[in-house]
Amino acid sequence: MPRRSDPTAPLPTRERSRRRSWARVLIPALLVVAWLAAAGMGGPLFGRVDEVSSNDRTAYLPESADATQVQELLGEFTDSDAIPAIAMFVGDAELSDEELAEISDLVASAPDVEGVGDDVSPSLPSDDGLAAQAFIPISGDAELGDTVEALAAHLRDGAPSGVTVYITGPAGFSADLVAGFAGIDGLLLGVALLAVLVILVLVYRSLLLPLVVLSTSLFALCVALLVVWWLAKAEILLLSGQTQGILFILVIGAATDYALLFVSRFREELRRSRDKGTALFAAWKGSFEPIVASGGTVIAGLLCLLLSDLKSNSTLGPVAAIGIAFAMLAALTLLPALLMLFGRAVFWPRRPVFEPEVVAAEDGRPSKGLWAWLARAVSRRPRAIWISTTVVLLIGAAGLTQLDATGVPQSDLVLGASEARDGQVALGEHFPGGSGSPVYVVVAEDRLQDAADVLLADDGVDGVSVTAADSPSGTAPVTADGIGAVGAPGTPAPAPTVVQGEVLLQGTLTDAADSDAAADTVRDLRAELDPLGARVGGVTATSVDTNDASIHDRNLIIPVILAVILVILMLLLRSILAPVLLILTTVLSFGTALGVSALVFDGVFRFPGADPAVPLYGFVFLVALGIDYNIFLMTRVREESTRHGTREGILRGLTITGGVITSAGLVLAATFAALSVIPILFLVQLAFIVAFGVLLDTFVVRSLLVPALSYDIGRRIWWPSALWRRGED
């Protein structure tokens, strides 16, 4: 409510007072309306992200990768963008001629299913007579998940009794990914918001304030999604289900953290000032630097991902940076506007009381509570605390030796039951493991036979064919004697399809396309075919190129992020020693989180390994977000040190920020843990690493290691700034 003007005051004074009163209502109201309008445009896009996103791994490889170049040429050779599905029919006993004929007729009817292409290959029985397979194309513009599900139902309904049907191959595994990401709009967001709401209610013990903070986070996410969606639609950014999930979690977690910091400062100022406007301005002024420094550090770290070869990494950087930018903006505009409108009532039923005498008696440092006790413990035995915590963290980091982050098979990307995975197992039992996912070789027409001879000589290749448009099956077999005939005896061999002077060879791998053995075969073939100027692609080659690029990105970007954050901290704290120590403690915390996670993944969850990008993503989020809490702590420590000296400033900073930083850590850990509801191995592993790492950083590194180490060093922590030159504490 606007404050009443003093009726005894002169007219100009009363007029100015009225104007200020209306401005205090009008400006916050306009800010809220502006955010509401923008969020109203972004909200409906939650259900339309799949229109502008893709989970095709080839689309995220560098343009220079062989797999990318071959993928771009496939459509010209086959005149189709269809995704192949492998239908596997496995009998309880040897399939009879009648059953095989029934399966053949059933496969021929597959185009009756909406989304299935017409070029269905005839069913092929296995040598052991126990199974049959057929290659069925799924149209590139079809709804993949729905089409695969409908195809599976169609084949099961018509299959002979006692025959089990599986849909596997590239289309089957892609459908599994689509199903895995299906809950990302509703389930993931709902779990994350519920977890944050519960924590906020427990922290504030208020009804209205948690809703205000959560609204700030949700509005920030809606506006960030609005910008990202249109950038993706304009093909400026690439968006995947993985990036979408991380964006949701990152914005909710970061915006809530910034809001917690601001609300804490606002509550503190309301105890000093009777006027809510004065308190709000003081809180905004005190929160601006740490929020902007924190958000800026995260954005700088995320933008380092632009150096990645993998587009899935390089596009995550700007997408997540946009999210963080709107999280900061919401915390510094929308949240203050809402707090100005509600005033002290937002804290109901625990409204902060105007008690400047009590605040003055406390001298800004509470003497009771957990954090006051911890500050006294740090002041008594700082060296023992930081040495013991360092030793414990180093022991946890030893688990890094158990981390296997060299890649996982495509069949293990989705957790839980998988028809495509079961089908691939059946495929490997009755046919060459790489059936349906061949290795593609694009080579000059005059080197066709030379390239075919290389493929035929490799033990990892079961058979070789060449794309031939005038062949009934679209391909013709290639042997050491050349291209073989297709059809009745005496039929001339079909001519290979030639595109820009090149032909397309296909090699059926003896091992499953996503196996280590198949990857070794592709590497060997590339080494032998390179002198012929051939390019090798396909599902296996895509995995090989993706893993190689991911390892390159990890080794390049981690040092760059460390250097960038170190420079930012030096500028923020006006010191060299303090930023170096903060970086070292954060890296130690990351190493411990990754080491413990490796032990849990291997010993508890029995995961098959990890993607090479898991350590990179874990590092980006843990270091960039973990350094946030050190920024929150050390900016307040520096502020207190200028008035009370370094060691007293450390104790004050720890006591004052302890509660809010711990709450922020719990919120961020809970939001990242929500990623585990999506049954994708990468996201589940990232959820555990970041959630555990944030808790470790919150309760051990920021609460014990950093304050104790800084206290032990004393004013030298600020070297070479003016605070260091002041003299003794």
C-alpha positions in Angstrom: 0.0 0.0 0.0 1.3 3.5 -0.7 2.4 5.4 2.3 0.1 8.2 3.4 1.5 11.7 3.0 1.9 14.1 6.0 -1.1 16.5 5.7 0.8 19.2 7.6 3.7 19.1 5.1 4.0 21.8 2.4 2.1 21.0 -0.8 5.2 20.4 -3.0 6.5 18.0 -0.4 3.2 16.1 -0.2 3.1 15.9 -4.0 6.6 14.5 -4.3 5.7 12.0 -1.5 2.6 10.9 -3.4 4.5 10.5 -6.6 7.1 8.4 -4.9 4.4 6.3 -3.3 2.7 5.6 -6.7 6.1 4.9 -8.3 6.7 2.3 -5.7 3.6 0.5 -6.8 3.6 1.3 -10.5 7.1 0.3 -11.4 7.0 -3.1 -9.7 3.6 -3.8 -11.2 4.9 -3.0 -14.7 7.8 -5.3 -14.2 5.6 -8.1 -13.1 3.2 -7.5 -16.1 6.2 -7.5 -18.5 7.5 -10.8 -17.1 4.0 -12.3 -17.1 3.5 -11.4 -20.8 6.9 -12.9 -21.8 6.3 -16.0 -19.8 2.8 -16.3 -21.3 4.4 -16.6 -24.7 7.1 -19.0 -23.6 4.9 -21.3 -21.5 3.0 -23.0 -24.4 6.3 -23.9 -26.0 7.0 -26.6 -23.4 5.0 -29.1 -25.4 6.5 -28.1 -28.7 10.2 -28.5 -28.1 10.3 -31.7 -30.2 9.4 -29.5 -33.2 12.8 -27.9 -33.1 15.0 -30.5 -31.5 16.9 -33.6 -32.8 18.5 -36.6 -31.1 20.4 -37.7 -34.3 24.0 -38.2 -33.1 25.3 -37.6 -36.7 23.8 -34.1 -36.7 26.1 -33.1 -33.8 29.4 -34.2 -35.3 31.8 -31.7 -36.9 31.3 -31.1 -40.6 34.8 -32.4 -41.2 34.1 -35.9 -39.7 33.9 -38.8 -42.1 30.7 -40.0 -40.6 29.1 -36.6 -41.2 30.1 -36.4 -44.8 29.0 -40.0 -45.5 25.6 -39.4 -43.9 25.1 -36.3 -46.1 25.7 -38.4 -49.2 23.5 -41.4 -48.2 20.3 -39.7 -49.3 21.8 -39.1 -52.8 22.8 -42.7 -53.2 19.5 -44.2 -51.9 17.2 -41.4 -52.8 15.6 -41.8 -49.3 15.9 -40.3 -45.8 14.3 -43.4 -44.3 15.6 -44.8 -41.0 16.0 -48.6 -41.2 14.3 -50.9 -38.7 15.1 -54.5 -38.3 12.2 -56.9 -37.6 13.4 -60.0 -35.8 11.2 -63.1 -35.7 12.5 -65.8 -33.3 10.7 -69.1 -33.0 10.6 -71.5 -30.1 11.8 -74.2 -32.5 13.0 -74.4 -36.1 10.6 -72.3 -38.3 8.7 -74.4 -40.8 8.2 -73.5 -44.4 4.6 -72.5 -43.7 5.7 -70.2 -40.8 8.4 -68.6 -43.0 5.8 -68.0 -45.7 3.5 -66.5 -43.2 6.3 -64.2 -41.9 7.1 -63.2 -45.5 3.5 -62.2 -46.2 3.4 -60.3 -42.9 6.5 -58.3 -43.7 5.2 -57.5 -47.2 2.1 -55.9 -45.5 4.3 -53.7 -43.3 3.7 -50.6 -45.6 0.1 -50.7 -44.5 1.3 -49.2 -41.2 1.3 -45.4 -41.4 4.9 -44.1 -41.6 6.5 -47.2 -43.0 8.1 -46.9 -46.4 7.4 -49.1 -49.4 10.9 -50.5 -50.0 10.5 -53.4 -47.6 13.1 -56.1 -48.1 11.9 -59.8 -48.2 12.3 -61.7 -44.9 15.6 -63.6 -44.6 15.8 -66.9 -42.6 18.8 -67.6 -40.4 21.2 -70.4 -41.2 20.1 -72.2 -38.0 16.5 -72.1 -39.1 15.4 -70.6 -35.7 14.8 -67.0 -36.8 14.1 -64.6 -39.7 14.8 -61.0 -40.2 13.6 -58.2 -42.4 14.7 -54.6 -43.1 11.8 -52.2 -42.9 12.3 -48.5 -43.7 10.6 -45.9 -41.5 9.9 -42.6 -43.3 12.1 -39.7 -42.2 9.1 -37.4 -41.7 7.1 -39.9 -39.6 6.7 -39.8 -35.9 9.4 -42.3 -35.1 8.2 -43.5 -31.7 4.6 -43.9 -32.7 5.5 -45.6 -36.0 7.8 -48.2 -34.4 5.2 -48.9 -31.8 2.5 -49.4 -34.4 4.8 -51.5 -36.6 5.6 -53.8 -33.6 1.9 -54.2 -32.8 1.1 -55.0 -36.5 3.8 -57.7 -36.7 3.0 -59.3 -33.4 -0.7 -59.5 -34.2 0.0 -61.4 -37.4 3.0 -63.5 -36.4 2.7 -67.3 -36.2 2.0 -68.8 -32.8 5.2 -69.3 -30.7 7.2 -66.6 -32.7 8.5 -63.7 -30.7 8.8 -60.3 -32.6 11.4 -57.6 -31.9 12.0 -54.2 -33.6 15.6 -53.3 -33.4 18.3 -51.5 -35.5 18.7 -47.7 -35.8 15.0 -47.1 -35.8 14.4 -49.3 -32.7 17.1 -47.6 -30.7 16.0 -44.1 -31.8 12.5 -45.0 -30.7 13.9 -46.0 -27.3 15.6 -42.6 -27.0 12.3 -40.8 -28.0 10.5 -42.8 -25.3 13.2 -42.1 -22.7 13.0 -38.3 -23.3 9.2 -38.4 -23.3 8.9 -37.3 -19.7 11.2 -34.3 -20.0 8.4 -31.7 -20.4 6.1 -32.9 -17.7 7.7 -35.4 -15.3 11.1 -33.8 -15.1 9.8 -30.3 -14.6 7.2 -31.4 -12.1 9.6 -33.4 -9.9 12.2 -30.5 -10.0 9.6 -27.9 -9.0 8.1 -30.1 -6.3 11.5 -30.8 -4.8 12.3 -27.1 -4.7 9.0 -26.2 -3.2 9.4 -28.6 -0.4 12.9 -27.3 0.4 11.7 -23.7 0.3 8.8 -24.4 2.6 11.2 -26.1 5.1 13.7 -23.3 4.8 11.3 -20.3 5.1 8.5 -21.9 7.1 6.3 -19.6 5.1 3.4 -20.1 2.7 3.7 -17.2 0.3 7.5 -16.7 0.0 8.2 -20.2 -1.5 5.6 -19.5 -4.2 7.1 -16.1 -4.9 10.6 -17.6 -5.3 9.3 -20.5 -7.4 7.4 -18.2 -9.6 10.6 -16.2 -10.2 12.4 -19.4 -11.3 9.5 -20.6 -13.5 9.1 -17.3 -15.2 12.8 -17.2 -15.9 12.6 -20.6 -17.5 9.6 -19.7 -19.6 11.3 -16.6 -21.1 14.6 -18.5 -21.6 12.7 -21.3 -23.4 10.9 -18.6 -25.6 14.3 -17.3 -26.8 16.0 -20.7 -27.2 13.0 -22.2 -29.1 13.0 -19.4 -31.7 16.7 -19.6 -32.1 16.5 -23.3 -32.6 13.6 -22.8 -35.1 15.8 -20.4 -37.0 18.5 -23.1 -37.0 20.9 -20.7 -35.1 21.1 -23.3 -32.3 20.8 -27.0 -32.2 18.5 -28.4 -29.5 18.3 -32.0 -28.2 16.4 -33.8 -25.5 19.6 -33.9 -23.4 20.2 -30.1 -23.8 16.5 -29.4 -23.0 16.6 -31.3 -19.8 19.8 -29.6 -18.6 18.3 -26.2 -19.5 15.2 -26.8 -17.4 17.2 -28.0 -14.4 19.9 -25.3 -14.6 17.5 -22.4 -14.8 15.3 -23.6 -12.0 18.3 -24.3 -9.7 20.2 -21.1 -10.5 17.3 -18.8 -10.4 16.2 -20.2 -7.0 19.8 -19.9 -5.7 20.0 -16.3 -6.7 16.5 -15.7 -5.2 17.6 -17.3 -1.9 20.6 -14.9 -1.7 18.4 -11.8 -2.4 15.7 -12.8 0.0 18.2 -13.4 2.7 19.7 -10.0 2.2 16.2 -8.4 2.1 15.2 -10.1 5.4 18.5 -8.8 7.0 17.8 -5.3 5.8 14.2 -5.3 7.0 15.5 -5.8 10.6 17.5 -2.6 10.1 15.0 -0.4 8.3 11.3 0.2 8.9 10.7 1.2 5.2 10.4 -1.7 2.8 11.6 0.4 -0.1 14.8 1.4 1.7 15.4 -2.2 2.8 14.8 -3.5 -0.7 17.2 -1.1 -2.3 19.9 -2.0 0.3 19.3 -5.7 -0.4 19.5 -5.1 -4.2 22.7 -3.2 -3.8 24.3 -5.9 -1.6 23.1 -8.7 -3.8 23.9 -7.3 -7.2 27.6 -7.9 -7.2 27.6 -11.6 -6.0 24.6 -12.5 -8.2 26.2 -10.9 -11.3 29.6 -12.3 -10.5 28.2 -15.7 -9.9 26.0 -15.7 -13.0 28.8 -14.2 -15.1 31.2 -16.9 -14.0 28.8 -19.6 -14.9 28.1 -18.0 -18.3 31.8 -17.6 -19.0 32.4 -21.3 -18.1 29.5 -22.4 -20.3 30.6 -20.3 -23.3 33.9 -22.1 -23.2 31.9 -25.0 -24.6 31.8 -23.1 -27.9 35.4 -24.4 -28.4 34.0 -28.0 -28.7 34.1 -30.0 -31.9 30.9 -31.8 -30.9 27.9 -29.6 -31.7 26.0 -31.2 -28.8 28.6 -29.6 -26.5 29.1 -26.3 -28.4 25.3 -25.7 -28.6 24.8 -26.5 -24.9 27.0 -23.5 -24.0 24.9 -20.7 -25.5 21.6 -22.5 -24.6 22.5 -22.8 -21.0 24.1 -19.3 -20.9 20.8 -17.9 -22.1 19.1 -19.7 -19.2 21.5 -18.4 -16.6 21.2 -14.8 -18.0 17.4 -14.9 -17.5 17.8 -16.5 -14.1 19.9 -13.5 -13.1 17.6 -11.0 -14.7 14.6 -12.5 -12.9 16.3 -12.5 -9.6 17.3 -8.8 -10.0 14.0 -7.5 -11.5 11.0 -9.7 -11.1 11.8 -10.9 -7.5 12.4 -7.4 -6.2 9.2 -6.2 -7.8 7.2 -9.0 -6.1 8.9 -8.4 -2.8 8.1 -4.6 -3.1 4.5 -5.4 -3.7 4.1 -7.8 -0.9 6.5 -6.2 1.6 6.9 -7.9 5.0 3.7 -9.9 4.4 5.6 -12.2 2.0 7.4 -13.7 5.1 4.1 -14.5 6.9 3.7 -16.0 9.4 7.3 -15.3 10.4 7.6 -11.6 9.4 11.0 -10.0 10.2 10.6 -7.4 13.0 12.1 -3.9 12.8 14.8 -4.2 15.6 17.8 -2.0 14.8 18.9 -2.2 18.5 19.2 -6.0 18.3 21.0 -5.9 15.0 23.4 -3.3 16.4 24.0 -5.5 19.5 24.7 -8.5 17.3 27.1 -6.2 15.3 26.1 -8.1 12.1 27.3 -11.5 13.4 24.8 -13.8 15.2 26.3 -15.4 18.3 24.0 -18.5 18.4 23.2 -21.3 16.1 25.1 -23.9 14.0 27.1 -21.5 11.9 28.2 -19.4 14.9 29.4 -22.7 16.5 31.2 -23.7 13.3 32.8 -20.3 13.1 34.2 -20.7 16.7 35.5 -24.2 15.8 37.3 -22.8 12.7 38.8 -20.0 14.8 40.1 -22.5 17.4 41.7 -25.2 15.1 41.8 -23.9 11.5 44.9 -25.9 10.4 43.6 -29.2 11.8 40.3 -28.7 10.0 41.6 -27.9 6.6 44.3 -30.6 6.6 41.8 -33.3 7.7 39.2 -32.3 5.2 41.8 -32.2 2.4 42.9 -35.7 3.3 39.3 -37.0 3.3 38.7 -35.4 -0.1 41.9 -36.9 -1.5 40.9 -40.3 -0.4 37.5 -39.9 -2.2 39.3 -38.6 -5.3 41.3 -41.9 -5.5 38.2 -43.5 -6.9 38.9 -41.7 -10.2 41.1 -44.7 -11.1 37.9 -46.7 -11.4 36.2 -44.3 -13.8 35.5 -45.8 -17.3 34.5 -42.9 -19.5 35.5 -44.2 -22.9 31.9 -44.6 -24.2 29.0 -47.0 -23.9 27.2 -49.1 -26.5 24.1 -47.5 -28.1 22.1 -50.3 -26.7 22.9 -49.2 -23.1 22.0 -45.5 -23.5 18.5 -46.2 -22.3 18.0 -47.7 -18.8 15.4 -50.3 -18.0 13.6 -52.6 -20.4 14.5 -52.1 -24.1 12.9 -54.1 -27.0 15.6 -52.8 -29.3 18.3 -54.1 -27.0 16.6 -57.5 -26.6 16.2 -57.6 -30.4 19.9 -56.9 -31.0 20.8 -59.8 -28.6 18.6 -62.1 -30.7 20.1 -60.7 -33.9 23.6 -61.5 -32.8 22.5 -65.1 -31.9 21.2 -65.9 -35.3 22.8 -63.5 -37.8 25.9 -61.4 -38.1 25.8 -58.9 -35.2 26.1 -55.9 -37.5 23.1 -56.8 -39.7 21.0 -53.7 -40.5 23.7 -51.3 -39.3 26.4 -51.7 -42.0 29.6 -49.8 -42.4 29.3 -47.4 -45.3 32.3 -46.6 -47.5 32.2 -43.8 -50.1 35.0 -44.2 -52.6 35.9 -43.1 -56.2 34.3 -45.3 -58.8 37.6 -46.5 -60.2 38.7 -47.7 -56.8 35.6 -49.7 -56.1 37.2 -53.1 -56.3 40.3 -52.0 -54.3 38.1 -50.8 -51.5 35.9 -53.9 -51.7 39.0 -56.1 -51.4 40.0 -54.3 -48.2 36.6 -54.9 -46.7 36.5 -58.6 -47.8 39.9 -59.2 -46.3 38.9 -57.9 -42.8 37.6 -60.6 -40.4 35.2 -58.1 -38.9 33.2 -57.8 -42.1 30.8 -60.6 -43.1 29.8 -59.5 -46.6 30.1 -56.6 -49.0 27.6 -55.0 -51.4 27.4 -51.9 -53.5 24.4 -49.5 -54.0 22.8 -50.2 -57.4 19.6 -48.4 -58.3 18.7 -51.0 -61.0 18.9 -53.9 -58.6 15.6 -55.1 -57.2 17.0 -54.8 -53.6 18.8 -51.6 -54.3 22.2 -53.3 -53.7 24.4 -55.9 -55.5 26.9 -58.2 -53.8 30.6 -57.6 -54.4 33.2 -60.4 -54.3 36.8 -60.7 -55.1 35.7 -61.3 -58.7 33.7 -58.1 -58.9 30.0 -57.1 -58.7 27.8 -60.2 -58.7 24.5 -60.7 -60.6 21.2 -60.4 -58.9 18.3 -62.5 -60.0 18.0 -65.5 -62.4 21.1 -67.2 -63.8 22.6 -65.3 -66.8 21.2 -62.0 -65.6 23.9 -59.3 -66.1 25.4 -57.7 -63.0 23.7 -54.3 -62.2 25.7 -51.2 -62.5 26.6 -49.4 -59.3 25.0 -46.1 -58.5 27.5 -43.2 -59.1 27.2 -39.8 -57.4 29.7 -37.2 -58.3 32.1 -39.9 -59.5 31.8 -41.9 -56.3 30.1 -45.2 -55.3 28.7 -46.4 -52.0 29.9 -49.8 -50.5 28.2 -51.4 -47.6 29.9 -53.9 -45.3 27.9 -56.1 -42.9 29.8 -56.3 -39.6 30.3 -59.6 -37.8 29.9 -57.9 -34.4 27.1 -55.7 -33.0 27.4 -52.2 -34.5 27.7 -50.6 -31.0 30.4 -53.1 -29.7 34.0 -52.4 -29.1 35.0 -55.0 -31.6 33.0 -53.2 -34.3 34.6 -49.9 -33.4 38.1 -51.6 -33.7 37.0 -52.9 -37.2 36.0 -49.4 -38.3 39.3 -47.9 -37.1 41.3 -50.6 -38.9 39.3 -50.1 -42.1 39.8 -46.3 -42.0 43.6 -46.9 -41.7 43.6 -49.2 -44.7 41.2 -47.3 -46.9 42.7 -43.9 -46.3 45.3 -44.3 -49.1 42.4 -44.9 -51.5 40.7 -41.6 -50.5 37.7 -43.4 -49.1 35.5 -42.1 -46.3 33.9 -44.5 -43.8 30.5 -43.8 -42.1 27.6 -45.6 -40.5 26.3 -46.2 -37.0 29.6 -47.5 -35.7 31.7 -44.8 -37.4 29.4 -42.2 -35.9 30.0 -43.6 -32.4 33.7 -43.7 -33.0 33.8 -40.1 -34.3 31.6 -38.9 -31.4 33.8 -40.5 -28.7 37.0 -39.2 -30.3 35.5 -35.6 -30.5 34.2 -35.8 -27.0 37.6 -36.8 -25.6 39.2 -34.0 -27.5 36.7 -31.5 -26.1 37.2 -32.7 -22.6 41.0 -32.4 -22.7 40.8 -28.9 -24.3 37.9 -27.3 -22.5 38.6 -28.2 -18.8 41.9 -26.2 -18.7 40.3 -23.3 -20.5 37.4 -23.1 -18.1 39.8 -23.2 -15.1 41.8 -20.3 -16.6 38.7 -18.2 -17.4 37.2 -18.6 -13.9 40.6 -17.9 -12.3 40.8 -14.6 -14.1 37.2 -13.7 -13.2 37.9 -14.4 -9.5 41.1 -12.3 -9.6 39.2 -9.4 -10.9 36.3 -9.9 -8.4 38.4 -10.4 -5.3 41.2 -8.1 -6.4 43.6 -10.8 -5.3 45.8 -13.6 -6.7 46.3 -16.0 -3.9 42.6 -16.3 -2.9 41.4 -17.1 -6.4 44.1 -19.7 -6.8 43.2 -21.4 -3.6 39.5 -21.3 -4.4 40.1 -22.9 -7.8 42.3 -25.6 -6.2 39.6 -26.4 -3.6 36.9 -26.6 -6.2 39.0 -28.9 -8.4 39.6 -31.1 -5.4 35.9 -31.2 -4.7 35.2 -32.1 -8.3 37.8 -34.9 -8.2 36.2 -36.3 -5.0 32.7 -36.1 -6.5 33.9 -37.9 -9.7 35.9 -40.5 -7.7 33.0 -41.4 -5.4 30.6 -41.4 -8.4 32.9 -43.9 -10.2 32.8 -46.2 -7.3 29.0 -46.0 -7.0 28.5 -46.4 -10.8 30.7 -49.5 -10.8 30.0 -51.1 -7.5 26.4 -50.2 -6.8 24.5 -49.5 -10.0 26.7 -51.7 -12.2 26.6 -49.3 -15.1 28.4 -50.4 -18.3 30.6 -47.3 -18.3 30.2 -43.7 -19.1 30.1 -41.4 -22.1 33.4 -39.3 -22.5 31.2 -36.2 -22.1 30.1 -37.1 -18.6 33.3 -35.9 -16.9 33.2 -32.7 -19.0 29.6 -31.9 -18.2 30.2 -32.8 -14.6 33.2 -30.5 -14.5 31.4 -27.6 -16.2 28.5 -27.6 -13.8 30.3 -28.5 -10.6 33.2 -26.0 -11.1 31.0 -23.2 -12.5 28.2 -23.7 -10.0 30.4 -24.8 -7.2 32.5 -21.7 -7.5 29.2 -19.8 -7.0 29.1 -20.6 -3.3 32.7 -19.6 -2.9 31.8 -16.3 -4.6 28.8 -15.8 -2.3 31.0 -16.6 0.7 34.2 -14.7 -0.3 32.5 -11.5 -1.5 30.8 -11.3 1.9 34.1 -12.1 3.6 35.8 -9.3 1.7 33.0 -6.9 2.6 33.3 -7.8 6.3 37.1 -7.8 6.2 37.2 -4.2 5.1 35.5 -3.3 8.3 36.7 -5.8 10.8 39.9 -7.4 9.5 40.4 -10.6 7.6 40.1 -13.3 10.3 37.1 -11.7 11.9 35.7 -11.1 8.4 36.0 -14.8 7.6 34.1 -15.8 10.7 31.4 -13.2 10.0 31.1 -14.2 6.4 30.8 -17.9 7.3 28.1 -17.1 10.0 26.1 -14.7 7.9 26.1 -16.7 4.6 26.0 -20.2 6.1 22.2 -20.7 6.1 21.5 -19.2 2.7 24.3 -21.0 0.9 23.4 -24.3 2.5 19.8 -23.8 1.4 21.0 -22.9 -2.1 23.1 -26.0 -2.2 20.2 -28.2 -1.2 18.0 -26.6 -3.9 20.6 -27.1 -6.6 21.3 -30.7 -5.6 17.6 -31.5 -5.6 17.0 -30.0 -9.0 19.9 -31.8 -10.6 18.9 -35.1 -8.8 15.5 -34.7 -10.6 17.3 -35.5 -13.9 17.5 -39.1 -12.7 13.7 -39.5 -13.4 14.6 -39.5 -17.2 15.8 -43.1 -17.9 18.8 -42.0 -20.0 22.2 -43.2 -18.7 24.0 -40.0 -19.4 21.5 -37.9 -17.5 21.3 -40.3 -14.6 25.1 -40.2 -14.2 25.3 -36.5 -14.6 22.5 -36.1 -12.0 24.4 -38.1 -9.4 27.7 -36.5 -10.0 26.4 -32.9 -9.8 24.0 -33.5 -6.9 26.6 -35.3 -4.8 29.3 -32.8 -5.8 27.1 -29.8 -4.9 26.3 -31.3 -1.5 30.0 -32.0 -0.9 30.9 -28.5 -1.9 28.2 -27.0 0.3 28.8 -28.9 3.5 32.5 -29.7 3.4 34.4 -27.4 1.0 32.6 -24.1 1.6 31.7 -24.7 5.2 35.0 -26.2 6.5 37.9 -26.3 4.0 37.8 -22.7 2.5 37.0 -20.9 5.8 39.7 -22.8 7.8 42.3 -22.5 5.1 41.6 -18.8 4.7 41.6 -18.2 8.4 45.0 -20.0 8.8 46.5 -17.9 6.0 45.0 -14.6 7.4 45.4 -11.3 5.6 47.9 -12.9 3.1 44.9 -14.4 1.4 44.2 -11.0 -0.2 47.8 -10.7 -1.7 48.6 -8.4 -3.4 45.6 -6.2 -2.8 45.3 -3.3 -0.4 43.6 -5.5 2.2 46.9 -7.5 2.4 48.9 -4.3 2.9 46.8 -3.0 5.8 48.8 -4.7 8.4 47.9 -7.2 11.1 44.3 -8.3 11.5 
